[in-house]
Amino acid sequence: MASLDFSGKEQLYYQLYDILFQDILSGAYAVGELIPSESELMRRYGISRATARKAMEMLAANGLINKRRGHGSEVVSNHPSSALQHVKSYLKKNVVDKSTSEKRLIDATIMPAGKEIAAALDTDPGTELYRLRRVRYSGEQPFYLEMNYYERSFVPHAIEHDFSRESLRAYFSSELDVHWRRAVQQIYSIAADRETAPLLQLAFGAPLLYIRRISFDAENRPRECVMTYYRADLYHLEIELDS
């Protein structure tokens, strides 16, 4: 059993709240079960009723328990109502630069799907893909490399377009009438390989911020895999969360 620190460094009621909070989130007290009563907590931890009551009130305020007279305190949720769950805004910020920003085409090609992209797009290895590679520049300074992958059958005429001049998003919305439902992103810190480093004017092994995004269409099918490699010395992320 966890113990309380009576040194006065932290309020006892908050220490007790944190113990019970963690027990509820870990499943030690499942939804529908009762947590110990105030009297039991007083005996177990050697605390006053006021301390036990304050901890219980905090749990109730967080939507984790419901105190019912004559019944006890029942766990009603294992997810606090105050938890930050949703990304409210997501901003990639680059260093200040007043030069003109543009995306330059590296190549656009038809290629067979390897295992990683095939899995991401829920298709078979060897399936024909359309791959688009572009580098975002500010003046003559490269900021990031973006690689887009799609099944060729999903974008049958993409190879005929010049997406260094045309908008890829406009192509999807106006020509293909694609409506995106959701996306899943993963963020990693990696080192520049021998193919990526020269495209970003970096030394081999230089640090990169790597973001992999899979986008799903209105039928919830994975249709787009985007791999973006950001120069770590020029970019940082700001993510705002809300409940």
N, C-alpha and C positions, 0 to 999 in steps of 0.2 A: 504494500500500500504506500502511495506517495505521502510524504510528510510535509508539514508547513514550516516555514522559517519564521521564528518568533523574534528575530533580531530587530524588527522594525524597519528593515530596508524596503519592504513592500507590504501593502495592506493585506491582512489575513483574508478578508473577504474576496479580494481579487485572486489570491493564490488558490483559494478553494474553488472559486469560479473556474479558473483555468484548469484545475484537475478534473472537475466534472465535465467541462467543455470538451476536453480531449477524450475523456472516456466515452462521451456520447458520439463524437465524430469517429472514433475508432471502432464503435460497435460494442464496447463493453456493456453499455446500456442501449439496447435496441429500441427502435420505435415501438411504442405500445407497452414497454416495461416501465416500472416505477424506479425512480432513483431514491437513495436513502432519504428518510425524513429529516427535518431539522433536528429533532431530538437525537437521532442516530448519528448525524454529522457532528453534533456537539460532543457526544460520547467518544466517537471515533477519533476526532482531531483535537479535542480539548479546547473548544472554542465557545464563545457566547452564542446565545440564540440570535442576537442582533447580527453577528457575523454570518451565521448560517443563512439567515433570512435574506441578507443583502446579496449573497452569492446566488440564492435561488431566484431572487427578483431579476438579477442580471441575465440568468439563463432564460427566464420567461420573456424578458424584453427582447432577447435575441431570437425568439421563436422556436426554442429548442424544447421547452417543457410547458405543460399546462397544469397549474395548481388547482386542484379541486378539493373543496372542503369535505372532509370525511373519507376521502379516497386516496389522497397523496399526490405527488408530483409525477406526472406521466410524461415520458419522452414522446413528443409529437413530430419531431423532425430531427434529422442528423445533418442538416445544412442550415447554418445560421442565416437569418434574414438580412443581416448586415454584411454578409460576405460579398466581396467584389467579384462578379461573375462575368460581366460582359465588357468587351472592348468598346469603349465609347468613341475613341479616336485613336488613330494609328498614323504616326507621322515620321517619315524618313527625312532627316534634315542634313543638308550638305553645307559645307563651309561657304561663307558669303563670296559670291563671284558675280560680277555684273556682265560677264561675257554671254554671248548668245548660246542658248542650250539647244542641242539637237541630238537625235538618235541616228547613228550611222550604221548602215547595213554591212554586216560582215559576210553573211551568206544566207540563202534560203534554199533548202534542198529537200528531196524526197529520200528517205532512208528507212531501213527495217528497224522495228522496235527491239531494243535490248530488253533484258529482264526487268530492270528497274522501271523504265518508262511504261513497259507493257503492264506491269503490276499497278502503276499509278493510274493508268487509263483503263484498267480492267479489260485488257485485250490480250491477244496471244503474242508471244515473242515472234518477231519476224513480220508482224503486221506493218504495212506501209504507213509511214508517218510523214507529216510535213514538219520540218524544223526551221525555225526562224532565229537567227542570231544577230543581235544589234548591240552596239555600245553607245551609251549616253555620254555625250561630251559637253563641256562648257568651254567654249573657245577651242583650244587644242588639248585640254585636260580631260582625260577619260575618267568617269566617275563609277560606272558600273557596266557589267556585261549582263544582258538578259537573253535567255534562251527559252523559246516557246515551242511546245510540242503538241501536236494534234493528230488524230487519225486522219489520213489523207481523205477518206470517204466523208469525213465530217466537214472538211474545208476543201472541196474538190477543185476550186479555182484559185486558191490562195497563192499558188506558185506563180500565177500570172500577174500578181499585184506587187507593187514596189512600196513596202511598208517603211521605207526610210522617208517617204514623202506622204504616204496615205496613213490614215488612222486605223490601227488594227481594231479598236473598239467600235468605230463607226462601221467597219466591214461586218463585224458580227451582228450589230444591231440593225443596220439598214439592209444589207444584202442577204444575210443568213437568217435574220429575225431570231437571233439567239437571246434568250433571257436567262441570266445566271441566277441560280437559286441560293447558293452558298459556296464558301471556299474554306479550305483548311490550309493553314500555314505552319511551317516549321522553320525555326531559326537556329543556325549553327555558327560557330566560329571555326574557320578552316584556314588552311594555308594555300596560297596560289600554286597551281600546278604548272607544268611546262607549257600547256596550251593556253591557260588563262592569263598567266603573268605578262607575256608580251602584249596582249590585247589591252591590258590596263596599265601598261608602262610601269610594271613592278618587277622586282627581283623574284626569282623563284623562291617559294616558301614564305613570301610576305603575307601578313594577316589579312583575311577577308571576312566580311560578314555575308553569310550565305543564307538566302531565304528561298524555300521551296514551297510553292503554292499549287494546290490542285483545286480547280473550279468545277462546279457541278451545274448542269443545265436544269431547266424547269422540271424535267422528269427525274432529277436527282442522279443523273449519270455523270461520271467523271469525264470531262471533255477537254480539259486544258491542263497541262502541266507546265509551270513556269519555274525556271531556275535562274535566280538572280545573284550575281556575285558583286558585292559592293566593296570598294576600297575602304578598309577600316580607318585609314587616316583622314578620310574626307566625309564619312557618314556616321551618324548616330541615330538611335531610335528614341522616340517619345511615345509611350503608350498610356492612355488615360482609361481607367477602369471605372465602371459604375455597377450598381446592384440591379 
